[in-house]
Amino acid sequence: MRSLQLVWILLLVIVLSSIASGSDIDDGQARERSKAAVRTAMKLSPSYFLKAVRSEDLEDELFSFQVKIKGKIAKYAYFYEVAESGYEIVSPDEVIVHSSVDGVRKWYIAVSRQAGTVYGLFGFQDGTDGFNRLARDASVRIEDEAQAKNYTGLYWRCVLGADYGTVVNDLHDLKRQVDDAIYSYRVTTNGKVSVERWWKGFKVSGVKPQFGVQVTQASGGYSISCSSLIVPLSKTPTLQSLKFQIAGDGAISPLQIRNLYPKSAPGGEPH
């Protein structure tokens, strides 16, 4: 009788172990992995304060491109925006406010729900590689030009980010972005950059930017091209051209970037 009880106990342990090994990691576990990934990549101490905020809209966007197999339909990953600012509750009697006047660094990370694999995206040196691994592991499939355009938006949001500016949709949008950029830096540039001077030089240059995200079919996928406005270290708004390809499985090719106007901006580019 005792031997039979031991057999049942062993079987129960095996079953519970198999269930545990196949279960998804939860939001709290994934959140900690995202912060640990940033600390490792940035060589920060284990106690360095970071706050991770979940981005469920990015999770939905990735899911929309996943191949869905009946009986196995599930969102592949959690997404987090990790930053250095926030409230740290040290004890019931003490709280520390983390902030910075020089701007707060941010990172985007995806964490697979089942294996707990971490994918470093925006803020990581190999963000595009991380994104491509994520697309492969999540079984992404891009089937038409409309999906390729939407997928470009996902890539821009969680990998390129503000470092690559904002896509310019038309001439009115370009003027608005230039106005906003120059107004934001009016103090630090001491009037050396003006909207009138920038716009006059742009018209004289004869540059004709490509408005919006343009998608064309290419061998094995889609070619993407667009224009965006960035503000490099010189604080002179710079219009640039970006081109890359999206494969049918969601893999992104290396970016091709060139300045349209001004052709070169002193102080360097952010990328």
N, C-alpha and C positions, 0 to 999 in steps of 0.2 A: 504493500500500500504506500509506504514512504517513497519507494522508487518511482511509483506512478506519479506521485505529487511532484517529485523533483523534475520528472519529464515534462509535466504540464507547466511548471515554473520556467524551465528553460525555453519551451516553445513560446511562452508569453513574452519573455525577454527578447527573443529573436524577432517576434512580430512587432513589438514596440520599437525596437531599434531600427527596423526597416522603415516603419512609419516616420520616425524622427529624421532619418537620413534623407527621406524623400520629401519632407515638408519644406515649405518656403520659409525664408527668413522674414522676420517682421520689420515694420517701419523703423522701430527703435534700433534694431541691430544694423539695418542698412544705413541709418543716419550716422551711427558711430563709425562705420566703415568708410563713409564718405569723408568724415573729418580726419580720420587716420590717414587716408590717402593724401589729403592736402598736406598734413604735417610731414609725411614722409617725403613728398615731392619737393616741398619748400624747405626741408631740413629744419623744421620747427620742433621745439621740445614737446613731449607728450602732454604736458600740462598747458600748452599755449591755447588761449581761448579762441574757439571758433563756434559759430552758430550755423546750423544747417536747417534750411527751410525747404520743405518738400514742394516740388513743382508738378502737380498732378496734370496740368494742361500739357506739359511735355510728355508725360507718360501716355496720355491719350493720343497725342500726335504720333509717337512712335508706334503705338498699337495699330493705328489706322493703316500703316504700311506693312504690318506683319502678315505673313501667310497664315491663314486661319484654317486649321484642320479640325473637323468635327470630333468632339470628344477630348480635344487638347487645347481648346481656345483659352488663352490667358494672356494678360499683359506681361511682357517680358521683364521690365525693369522699373525700379524707382528712380526718380530724378531729384537732385538736391542742388540748391544754390547755397554755397558755403561762403560765409563772410567773417570778417574780424570784429564786427560791431555787434553789440547787444548787451543784455543784462546777464550777469553771472551771479547767481545766488550762492554765496559761500556758506551761509548758515541762516537759520531763522532770524538772526540778528544783523546780518551783514549782506550787502549787495554791492557789486562792482559794475560800473557802467563802462563799457569798452567803446571808444569812438576815436575818430581821427579828423583833424582839420585839413590834412593833406589828401583826403580821399581814402576810401576803404577798399582793400583788395577783395575780389570776388572770384569764385571758381564754380564751374558746373561739373557735376559728377553723376553718372548713372551707375546703379547697382542692380545686378540681376536678382530676381526674387528667389530663384531656386538655388543656384550655386553660390550666390553672394559675390560673384565676380565684379570687380570695380573697374569702371571705364572713366579715365580722366579726360575731360572735354575742354571747355573754355578755361583759360588760365594755365593749362598744362602745355609744356613744350611740344608734346606729340598729340595734340588734341584731335587732329584729323585721323591719325592712326587709331586712337581710342574710339572715335566715332565709327570708323570702318569695321573695327572688331565688334562693336555693338550691333551694327547692321547685319553682320554675318551671323552672329550668335542669336539674334532675334528673328532670323529668317525673314528679312525685309525683301519686298518685291515691288519694283517700280514698273508699272505696266503702261503708262501713257504720259503724254506731255503735261497734262494737268497735275498728275501725281508728282512728276519731276519738279514742277514749279513749287508745289506745296512742300515737297521734301527739301528744296533749297531753303525755304523759310525755317524749317526745323534745324537744318545744319547751321544756318546763320545765327539763330537764337542761342543754340547750346554749344557752338564751337567758335565761330568768328566773333560774335558779339560786337560791342562798341569799337573795338580796336580796328575794325574794318569799315567803320562808318555806317551810314544808313543809305539804302538804295534810293536813288533819285527817280521819281516817277514822271515828272514833266518839268518844264522850265519854271513854272510857278513854284513847284516844290523845291527846285534847286535854289531859287532866290530866297525862299523862306529859310532853308537850311543855312545858307551863307549869312543871312541877316542874324539868325540865332547864334551862329558860331562866333561871328565877329563881336556881337553885343556881349556874349559871355566872357570874352577875353579882352574887352576894351581897356581895362585897367592895366593889365600886364603888358599889353602891346604899346601903350602910350600913344595911341593914335596912328601907329605906323601902318596898320592895316585898316582899310576902310571899305565899306560896302561898295561905294561908288568906284573906287580905284580897282577893286577886284572885278566888278561886273564889267567895267570898261575894258579891262585887259582880256577878260573872257571873250567878249564880243569880237575884239580885234583878232584874237587867236584863231578864230574860225573853227574851233573844236565843236564837234557835233556828238554829244554823248548819247549812249543808248539808254532810253528810258524804260523803267520797269525791269522785270526779270524776263529775259528772252530765252525761250527753250526751242531747240531744234533736235530732231532725231539724228543720231550718229551711230557708228558701228558699235553694236553691243550696248547701247544706252542713249544718253541725251547730252547735248552740249548746252551749257549754261553761260550766259553773258549778261552783264549789267554794269551800271555806273553807280558809284557811291561817293559820298563826300566825307572826308576825314579831316581831323585837325591835328597835324603832326606837331613836333616839338617847337617848330617855328611859330606855331599858332596862326599860320596862314592857311585858311581853308583850301584843301586840295581835292580836286575832282579826279577820281581814278577809275580805271577800267578793270574789271575782274572777269576771268574766264576759268571754267573748269568743266569736268565731265562727271556725269552720274551713270554708273553701270546699272544694269537691270537688277542686280542684287543689292543696290544701294551704296556701293563703294564710291568714294569721292576721289578724283584724281588730284594731283598737286595743283595749287592755285597759280594762275598766270596773272600778275598784277603789273600795271604800268600807270604812271601819272599822265593825265590828260591836260590839266591846267591847275597851277603852273606845272611845267614839265618837271622841274625839280624844286623841292622846298628845302631851304636851309634848316638844319637842326635835326634832320633824319625823320624816318617814318616809324610808326609804332609797331610794325610787324617785321 
